[in-house]
Amino acid sequence: MDWNKWIRTVHRWVSVAFTAAVILNIVAMVQGSSATWVGFLALAPLALLLPTGLYLFLLPYVAKRRRTSLSGRHDLA
């Protein structure tokens, strides 16, 4: 499998885990049980979402720069 597809798939599934953790946190807050670990539960997926999201955000810019350098042009406009 292509690295880009793999990272995109991981990013999607981790975002599902993050959403579930946030919903669990909201449910715990509504019920009044304020366990600290429930609040920190969303931080693990969030820590994975940051690098994969930044990679996916920068991917089009890197691809454009590669196309520009391969064609022999070096203008940045």
C-alpha positions in Angstrom: 0.0 0.0 0.0 1.1 3.5 -0.8 2.4 5.6 2.2 0.0 8.4 1.5 -3.0 6.1 1.5 -1.7 4.4 4.7 -1.3 7.7 6.5 -4.7 8.9 5.3 -6.4 5.7 6.5 -4.6 5.9 9.9 -5.7 9.6 10.2 -9.3 8.7 9.5 -9.5 5.9 12.0 -7.7 7.9 14.7 -10.1 10.7 14.1 -12.9 8.2 14.8 -11.2 7.2 18.1 -10.8 10.9 19.0 -14.4 11.6 18.4 -15.4 8.6 20.5 -13.1 9.8 23.3 -14.6 13.3 23.2 -18.2 11.9 23.3 -17.2 9.6 26.3 -15.8 12.7 28.0 -19.0 14.6 27.5 -21.1 11.7 28.8 -18.9 11.4 31.9 -19.1 15.2 32.5 -23.0 15.1 32.2 -23.2 12.2 34.6 -21.1 14.0 37.1 -18.2 11.5 37.4 -15.1 13.6 36.9 -12.4 11.0 36.6 -9.2 12.6 35.4 -8.3 9.7 33.1 -11.5 10.3 31.1 -10.4 13.9 30.4 -7.0 12.7 29.3 -8.5 9.9 27.1 -8.7 12.1 24.1 -5.1 13.2 24.2 -3.6 10.0 22.9 -5.6 10.1 19.6 -5.0 13.9 19.4 -1.2 13.3 19.7 -1.5 11.0 16.6 -3.8 13.3 14.7 -1.3 16.2 14.8 1.6 14.6 12.9 -0.7 12.8 10.4 -2.8 15.9 9.8 0.3 18.1 9.3 1.7 15.5 6.8 -1.6 15.5 4.9 -1.8 19.3 5.0 1.8 19.7 3.6 1.5 16.9 1.0 0.1 19.0 -1.9 2.7 21.7 -1.4 5.5 19.2 -1.4 4.1 17.5 -4.5 3.8 20.9 -6.2 7.4 21.8 -5.3 8.6 18.4 -6.7 6.8 18.9 -9.9 8.3 22.4 -10.2 11.8 21.2 -9.5 11.5 18.3 -11.9 10.3 20.5 -14.8 13.4 22.6 -14.4 11.7 25.8 -13.2 12.7 27.2 -9.9 10.2 30.1 -9.5 8.3 30.1 -6.3 5.4 32.2 -7.5 
